[in-house]
Amino acid sequence: MGEHPTKAFSQKPNSSISVGFHLLKEGKIDGFASNGNTGAMLVGSMFSVKAVPGVIRPCITSLLPKENGGIGLILDVGSNADCKPDVLYQFAVLGSIFADHVYGIKNPRVALLNIGEEPEKGNLVAQAAHALMKDSKDFNFIGNVEGRDLFNDQTDVTVCDGFTGNVVLKQAEAFYTMIRKRKINDEYFDRFNYENYGGTPVLGVNKPVIIGHGISNAKAFSNMIALAEKMIDTKFCEIITSNFADIQ
């Protein structure tokens, strides 16, 4: 887990991650799920099954439980710390397709995470991304949302750079841990348990790849496998390829 991802992937051909990606590339398996090193999984995705043509940077997403019982998505949550406006635009496309075809959220509402709702708010990247997204025909853009809106029903897909998304994700995990330590029983907060979701898919690569938490248990692995199966059954990666061919 402490090794450099690229070196570990290339220098250890018999490791489980290397073997898994080799089988995926050769078509001997249809999807690959692992709770191994996240960096190595991302490297394997890029060098073995590769990005879908037209996708600038594949990303990873996470589910956000809503107060009303539904779910929302946030992406990126760690694979791209710095993003340009066109990359954020593509995250919106990827997230919208994922929400629709894998989670059945029709015409999902897509929002840009910002420090205010007004179009001129935020840093230069956020302002430029908003300008790209506002008239998009590729997804249902509803504008900016703030951090306080992540768990209500204002949006279905929230787009941000990986630095911001990872901070949001780890903060949510920390609150869940504190609630458990205080022995607070709450049906809503129980939904923040990572075991319920298994892992996060790498969106924008040619085959289903799921990255699990390093401390994944049997329940988490079961849900990882179920998510991989759903991505395979819905032909999610093929849909991404088709959509990006149309965008180009």
Helices and strands as residue ranges (DSSP letters): H 5-11, H 16-25, E 32-34, H 38-44, I 45-49, E 59-65, E 71-75, H 85-101, E 109-113, H 124-133, E 140-145, G 147-149, E 157-159, H 162-181, H 187-190, G 194-196, E 199-203, E 209-212, H 218-233, H 236-247
